[in-house]
Amino acid sequence: PNNIEATYWLGQAYFEMDEYAGTRMVAARQLYEKGLQTSSNAPLILVGMGHVELKEGKTNDARQKFEAAITATRTKKGDDPVILNAIGRANVDAKQGDLAYAIEKLEEAAKRDAKNPDILLNLGNAYRKARPGEGGGMAYQNYHKAISVNPKFARAYVRLAALFEAQKNWELMYENLSKAVEVDPQFTKAYYELFYYYWFLKKDYPEAEAQLNKYIQSK
């Protein structure tokens, strides 16, 4: 119960579960509230609670918690990239998140930890959401940076595929989805996207079924 990182990620997992959204929110809030009672000065849990509040539309309360977490972890070398990354992720994920704020914090995190592919992925996501009409741009660059840091980082390939899907560049979409399952055969999301590719675009139903079975088997 005193593992702050595990508590934070459990709350993040609640956000992704298939239950009714209100149930997920209550579970995440209760988890983070309990975490703060146990460790009132845990910056990562503060960010988690701020994430909940962003989803609830309490933007001012969320910003206060984000800034408190940054202040609590600041050293002479600068701000903690783990905290900055979590804040960026929260603002990209929540409907009422501040994307300019997310980009600012994620850019700073990337400077502090240039070899962290997750930071670069979140930065790419922030740019994509903030600038949906630019056809990739900074999102594309940061996804590629994430891959250059870790060539087996399948999530970045899937995000690249999504960029090309928006551009209706089916060849590059397929190429990146295929690369994702090549570098990480256990990455379920790529099989799921390949199922849709074969079902809706190629009308190749046997191959669509094969990809769906791979998705089910890798769960």
Secondary structure, 3 states (H helix, E strand, C coil): CCCHHHHHHHHHHHHHCCCCHHHHHHHHHHHHHHHHHHCCCCHHHHHHHHHHHHHCCCHHHHHHHHHHHHHHHCECCECCHHHHHHHHHHHHHCCCCCHHHHHHHHHHHHHHCCCCHHHHHHHHHHHHHHCCCCCCCHHHHHHHHHHHHCCCCHHHHHHHHHHHHHCCCHHHHHHHHHHHHHHCCCCHHHHHHHHHHHHHHHCCHHHHHHHHHHHHHHC
